[in-house]
Amino acid sequence: MALSIDLSGRVALVTGGTRGIGLGITQALLAAGATVVTCSRTAVEPVPGTTHHVCDVRDAEAVQALVASLDRLDILVNNAGGAPATDAATASARFHEKIVGLNLLAPLLCAQAANAVMQQQDSGGAIVNISSISAGRPAPTIAAYGAAKAGLDSLTTSLAMEWAPKVRVNAIDVGLCRTEQTDDHYGDDASVAAIERTIPIGRMARPDEVGNVAAFLASELASYVSGATVACHGGGETPAFLLVQKGL
């Protein structure tokens, strides 16, 4: 029997779904047949085939209004997030609050609004939280971000248990991924190539590869998967002693 991801007739909301990893997720859901709605804090050109809304996902009232404007909601992908590098010792309390707010509290607000709709639908729904490998290892210069993502992974398991059986909740721990911001984060091509040599698969992820995992978790192929954290990191990070042995 041939297996395929079919999201026809499903309505999906992807936060931060117009660029980077979010764009890869949006395109994967579209390719699987879903009707996709994206949102961001500012007005941008919609991805072809989607509807875009301006919404600050940290604002509970704005999130509620956005979800209420949709005829139905079958899939939520909590993708909006991120953090600039900074020294944890000197960053302001307000900075840390914003990072935790965007990467942990905002997904919770969006999930709450989505769950309220999904619980009333015969078909329920699926929520996918985009997390990070920073959730499970030291995250120097992005300490608050790593802590928030660790919280998001924990939140995923709790919501999966509370909201079953109608709503499945899963997370993806994403590793290094090539986006339009790769050079800003990691330097020139030579620096990026050096980093990629430390990844077992030999390269960073493409946004569409993360999107494929999200589409799978949102689909009926993952109908018995809930409360899981799926690693999408190309095999993980090579231990330092092996890097030394290999001359990397």
Residue pairs with C-beta under 8 A, 6 or more apart in sequence:
3 221
5 32
5 215
5 216
5 219
5 221
6 32
6 33
6 219
6 220
7 29
7 32
7 33
7 34
7 74
7 75
7 215
7 218
7 219
8 32
8 33
8 34
9 33
10 33
10 34
10 35
10 74
10 75
10 218
11 34
11 35
11 37
11 70
11 71
11 72
11 73
11 74
11 75
12 29
12 34
12 35
12 36
12 37
12 73
12 74
12 75
12 76
12 77
12 218
13 36
13 37
13 38
13 39
13 66
13 67
13 70
13 73
13 75
13 76
13 77
13 110
13 114
14 22
14 25
14 26
14 29
14 36
14 37
14 38
14 39
14 77
14 79
15 22
15 38
15 39
15 40
15 55
15 57
15 76
15 77
15 78
15 79
15 80
15 106
15 107
15 110
16 22
16 38
16 39
16 40
16 57
16 79
16 80
16 81
17 23
17 25
17 26
17 36
17 38
17 39
17 40
17 47
17 50
17 77
17 79
18 26
18 38
18 40
18 44
18 45
18 46
18 47
18 52
19 44
19 179
19 180
20 177
20 179
20 180
20 181
20 207
21 79
21 130
21 174
21 177
21 179
21 207
21 210
21 211
22 38
22 77
22 79
22 80
22 130
22 207
23 47
23 207
24 206
24 207
24 208
24 209
24 210
24 211
25 77
25 79
25 130
25 207
25 210
25 211
25 214
25 215
26 36
26 38
26 47
26 50
26 211
27 47
27 208
27 211
28 208
28 211
28 212
28 214
28 215
29 36
29 75
29 77
29 211
29 214
29 215
29 218
30 36
30 47
30 49
30 50
31 215
32 215
32 219
34 74
34 75
34 218
36 47
36 49
36 50
36 51
37 50
37 51
37 52
37 53
37 70
38 46
38 47
38 50
38 51
38 52
38 53
39 52
39 53
39 54
39 55
39 57
39 66
39 80
40 52
40 54
40 55
40 80
41 54
41 55
41 56
41 57
42 54
43 52
43 54
44 52
45 52
46 52
53 66
53 69
55 62
55 63
55 65
55 66
56 62
57 63
57 80
57 102
57 106
57 107
57 109
57 110
58 101
58 102
58 105
58 106
58 109
60 109
63 106
63 109
63 110
63 113
64 113
66 113
67 73
67 110
67 113
67 114
67 116
67 117
70 117
72 117
72 121
73 114
73 117
73 118
73 125
74 118
74 121
74 123
74 125
74 126
74 218
75 125
75 126
75 127
75 128
75 218
76 110
76 111
76 114
76 125
76 126
76 127
76 128
77 127
77 128
77 130
77 214
77 218
78 106
78 107
78 110
78 111
78 127
78 128
78 129
78 130
78 152
79 130
80 102
80 106
81 102
81 103
81 106
81 107
81 130
81 145
81 148
81 149
82 102
82 103
82 145
83 99
83 102
83 103
83 142
83 144
83 145
85 141
85 142
86 95
86 141
86 142
87 141
88 140
88 141
88 143
88 144
91 144
95 144
96 144
99 144
99 145
99 148
100 144
100 147
100 148
100 151
102 148
103 145
103 148
103 149
103 152
104 148
104 149
104 151
104 152
104 155
107 129
107 152
107 155
108 155
111 127
111 129
111 155
111 159
111 169
114 125
114 127
114 167
115 125
115 127
115 159
115 163
115 167
117 125
118 124
118 125
118 163
118 166
118 167
119 163
119 166
119 167
121 166
124 165
124 166
124 167
124 168
125 166
125 167
125 168
126 167
126 168
126 169
126 170
126 217
126 218
126 219
126 222
127 159
127 167
127 168
127 169
127 170
128 170
128 171
128 172
128 214
128 217
128 218
129 152
129 153
129 155
129 156
129 169
129 170
129 171
129 172
130 171
130 172
130 174
130 210
130 214
131 149
131 152
131 153
131 156
131 171
131 172
131 173
131 174
131 229
132 145
132 146
132 149
132 173
132 174
132 175
133 173
133 174
133 175
133 231
133 233
133 236
133 237
134 142
134 145
134 146
134 149
135 146
135 149
135 150
135 152
135 153
135 173
136 150
136 153
136 173
137 146
137 237
138 146
139 145
139 146
139 147
149 173
152 171
153 171
153 173
153 229
156 169
156 170
156 171
156 227
156 229
157 227
157 229
159 167
159 169
160 168
160 169
160 170
160 226
160 227
161 227
163 169
164 226
168 217
168 222
168 223
168 225
168 226
169 226
169 227
170 217
170 222
170 225
170 226
170 227
170 228
170 229
170 230
171 228
171 229
171 230
172 210
172 213
172 214
172 217
172 229
172 230
172 232
173 229
173 230
173 231
173 232
173 233
174 205
174 210
174 232
174 233
175 199
175 204
175 205
175 231
175 232
175 233
175 234
175 236
175 237
176 186
176 195
176 196
176 199
176 204
176 205
176 233
176 234
177 204
177 205
177 206
177 207
177 210
178 192
178 203
178 204
178 205
178 206
178 207
179 207
182 192
182 204
183 192
186 192
186 195
192 204
194 248
195 204
196 202
196 203
196 204
197 248
198 237
198 238
198 243
198 248
199 233
199 234
199 235
199 237
199 238
200 234
200 235
200 236
200 238
201 234
201 235
202 234
203 234
204 234
205 232
205 233
205 234
209 232
210 232
213 230
213 232
216 222
217 225
217 228
217 230
238 246
238 248
